[in-house]
Amino acid sequence: MLAATVELLRESSYADLEMRSIAERAHVPRISGTAYFPSKSALIGEVYLRLLRDAPLIVDVDQSVPARVTAQLRDLAALLADEPEVAAACSIALMGNEPSVRVVREQIGAEVNRRIRAALGWGAWPEVADALQLGFFGALVQAGSGFLNYREIGNELESFVYLVLGGAD
C-alpha cells in the first residue's frame, strides 16, 4: 500500500488520491487497506514515517556537534526534496487532526528526535533536542507552504542549529 501510494502521488495530487485506487494499485482488497490505514492522511503519514525509518542514520563523530546535527537535519529534509508530490501530500496529510494522523505524527516526531539525539551525542539536554526538532518541523512547514524548497531549508536549518547550540562543540 505504501509503495502504491507513492506511485500514485507521482501521477496525481493528494486531492485526487483515493483509497480505492491505492488498494487497486497495491492489488489488495480495499477493506484490507482500510483495516491498516483508516484514512489516506494516515496512510501518507506512514509513507513519510517509512522514509524516515529507512534512511540511514550516519553520525560522523569527527565533526562538531553543530555540523553533525545540521547534516542529520539536511539528510531528513532531503528525503522529500526529489518527491514534490509526496512532499505536498505529506504536508497536507500530517496537518490533519484525526486520531490516526496524530498517532503517526507522534511516531514521526519520535524518529526525528531520536536522530537529533544521536547527532547531539550522549549527555545532551532533552530540551535542546526538542527545540531542534521544533525548528526542523517549522522548516518543513515553510517548505510545504512553498516559502522555501526542501533543499533550501538545509541552509536555514544550519543557521538555526548554530543559534540553538551557540556554535558549541
C-alpha positions in Angstrom: 0.0 0.0 0.0 2.8 2.4 0.8 4.6 1.9 -2.5 1.3 2.1 -4.4 0.6 5.4 -2.6 4.0 6.9 -3.7 3.5 5.7 -7.3 0.0 7.3 -7.5 1.2 10.5 -5.9 3.9 10.7 -8.7 1.0 10.6 -11.2 -1.5 12.9 -9.4 -2.1 15.1 -6.4 -3.2 14.4 -2.8 -6.7 15.8 -3.6 -7.1 13.2 -6.4 -5.8 10.3 -4.4 -8.4 7.7 -3.3 -8.1 4.7 -1.0 -9.8 2.6 -3.7 -7.2 3.5 -6.3 -4.4 2.8 -3.8 -5.8 -0.6 -3.0 -6.2 -1.4 -6.7 -2.6 -0.4 -7.4 -1.4 -2.5 -4.5 -3.5 -5.5 -5.5 -5.3 -5.7 -2.2 -8.9 -5.6 -1.3 -10.0 -2.1 -0.2 -11.2 -3.4 3.1 -7.8 -4.8 3.8 -6.2 -1.4 3.2 -8.6 0.5 5.4 -8.1 -2.1 8.2 -4.4 -1.0 8.4 -4.8 2.7 7.3 -8.1 4.3 8.4 -7.6 7.3 6.0 -5.5 8.4 3.2 -3.9 11.0 5.5 -2.8 8.3 7.9 -1.5 6.2 5.0 0.5 9.2 3.7 1.8 9.8 7.2 3.0 6.2 7.2 4.7 6.8 3.9 6.8 9.6 5.4 7.4 7.5 8.6 8.8 4.7 6.4 11.0 7.1 4.5 12.4 8.3 7.8 13.0 4.9 9.3 14.5 3.6 6.1 17.0 6.4 5.8 20.5 5.5 7.1 21.4 7.1 10.4 25.0 8.2 10.0 26.8 10.3 12.6 30.4 11.4 11.9 31.9 11.6 15.3 34.8 13.6 13.9 32.5 16.5 13.1 31.5 19.2 15.6 28.1 18.8 17.3 26.5 21.6 15.2 27.9 20.0 12.0 26.6 16.6 12.9 23.1 17.9 13.8 23.0 20.0 10.6 24.0 17.0 8.5 21.3 14.9 10.1 18.6 17.5 9.5 19.7 18.2 5.9 19.5 14.4 5.2 16.0 14.3 6.7 14.8 17.3 4.7 16.4 15.8 1.5 14.1 12.7 1.8 11.3 14.8 0.3 13.4 17.1 -2.0 13.1 14.8 -5.0 9.5 13.8 -4.5 7.5 17.1 -4.7 4.1 15.4 -5.0 4.9 13.2 -2.0 6.2 16.2 -0.1 3.0 18.2 -0.8 0.8 15.2 0.2 2.8 14.8 3.5 2.4 18.5 4.3 -1.4 18.3 3.8 -1.9 14.9 5.4 0.1 15.5 8.6 -1.7 18.7 9.4 -4.9 16.7 10.0 -6.4 16.3 13.4 -7.8 12.8 13.2 -6.6 10.4 15.8 -4.8 8.1 13.4 -2.9 11.0 12.0 -1.9 12.2 15.5 -0.5 8.7 16.2 1.7 8.6 13.1 2.7 12.2 13.7 3.9 11.3 17.2 5.9 8.4 15.7 7.5 10.7 13.1 8.4 13.2 15.9 9.9 10.4 17.9 12.0 9.2 15.0 13.2 12.7 14.2 14.0 13.3 17.8 16.0 10.0 18.0 18.1 11.1 15.1 18.7 14.5 16.6 19.8 13.0 19.9 22.1 10.6 18.1 23.8 13.6 16.4 23.9 15.6 19.6 25.6 12.7 21.5 25.4 11.4 24.9 24.6 13.8 27.7 22.7 16.4 25.6 19.8 18.0 27.3 16.5 16.7 26.0 15.2 20.2 25.8 17.9 21.0 23.2 16.8 18.0 21.1 13.1 19.2 21.4 14.0 22.7 20.3 15.9 21.4 17.3 13.0 19.1 16.4 10.6 22.1 16.6 12.9 24.1 14.3 13.1 21.2 11.9 9.3 20.8 11.7 8.9 24.5 11.3 11.3 24.4 8.3 9.2 21.6 6.8 6.1 23.7 7.1 7.9 26.5 5.3 8.9 24.1 2.6 5.4 22.6 2.4 3.9 26.1 2.1 6.2 26.9 -0.8 8.2 29.6 1.1 11.4 27.6 0.6 12.1 24.3 -1.1 13.3 21.2 0.7 16.9 21.7 -0.4 16.9 25.4 0.6 15.7 24.7 4.1 19.1 23.0 4.8 20.8 26.4 4.8 18.2 27.8 7.1 18.5 24.8 9.4 22.3 25.2 9.6 21.9 28.8 10.8 19.2 27.6 13.3 21.3 24.8 14.6 24.2 27.1 15.3 22.0 29.6 17.0 20.4 26.9 19.3 23.7 25.3 20.1 25.7 28.5 20.3 28.3 27.2 18.0 29.5 24.9 20.8 31.1 21.5 20.4 
